[in-house]
Amino acid sequence: MAKGYVQDLSGMGRPVSLGDALAKAWHRTMGAVSPRCPYRVGDTVIGDDPFSGRREGVVVWQDRRSVALKTTHGVFFYDHRVVKPLD
């Protein structure tokens, strides 16, 4: 079976500068110690924000600092610090 693509060999064997290596290591280190969202997709939580209001729903999207809750009224986005687990 023939492949529909060919690997680009122009990047192979290219030297890496010390600055690029240190920058990459620094970004990985900072990403490891930055705040993370403790909630996962499918968790039932309550979001209490003075602007969005108090809503109860299921987490349908999350990244490092925010979550999206699917409620009966739609999807609302909250900072993970104002979201609490449902008791």
C-alpha positions in Angstrom: 0.0 0.0 0.0 1.4 3.4 -1.0 1.6 6.3 1.5 0.0 9.5 0.7 2.7 11.6 2.4 6.4 11.8 2.8 8.2 12.7 6.0 9.9 16.2 5.9 13.6 15.5 6.5 14.6 19.2 6.6 14.3 19.4 10.4 16.3 16.3 11.2 19.8 16.9 12.4 19.3 20.6 12.9 21.4 21.8 15.9 19.5 23.1 19.0 20.7 26.2 20.7 21.3 26.3 24.4 18.8 29.2 24.7 16.1 27.2 23.0 16.7 24.2 25.2 16.6 26.3 28.4 13.4 28.1 27.3 11.7 24.8 26.6 12.8 23.5 30.0 11.6 26.7 31.7 8.2 26.5 30.1 7.8 22.9 31.1 8.8 23.7 34.7 6.4 26.6 34.9 3.6 24.5 33.5 4.1 21.9 36.2 3.8 24.4 39.1 1.0 26.6 37.6 -2.5 26.2 39.0 -4.6 23.3 37.7 -8.3 22.7 37.7 -9.2 19.8 40.1 -12.4 18.9 38.3 -12.8 16.5 35.4 -15.3 16.2 32.6 -18.4 14.5 34.0 -18.1 15.8 37.6 -21.3 17.4 39.1 -20.4 20.7 40.7 -21.9 24.1 41.8 -20.5 27.3 40.3 -21.1 30.4 42.4 -20.0 33.6 40.7 -21.4 37.1 41.4 -21.6 37.8 37.6 -22.8 34.5 36.2 -24.9 33.5 39.3 -25.2 30.2 41.2 -25.6 27.3 38.8 -25.5 23.6 39.3 -24.4 21.4 36.5 -22.0 18.9 34.9 -18.5 19.8 33.8 -18.4 19.5 30.0 -15.1 21.2 29.4 -12.0 22.1 31.5 -8.6 23.5 31.0 -5.9 24.6 33.5 -7.9 27.5 35.0 -11.6 27.3 34.0 -14.5 24.9 33.5 -17.7 24.9 31.5 -20.8 23.8 33.2 -23.8 22.4 31.3 -26.9 23.3 33.1 -30.6 23.2 32.2 -30.3 26.9 31.1 -27.2 26.4 28.9 -23.5 26.3 29.2 -21.7 28.6 31.6 -18.0 29.2 32.0 -16.5 29.6 35.5 -13.1 30.1 37.0 -12.2 26.8 38.8 -11.7 28.7 42.1 -15.5 29.6 42.4 -16.6 26.0 41.6 -17.3 23.6 44.4 -18.2 19.9 44.3 -21.9 18.9 44.8 -22.5 17.4 48.2 
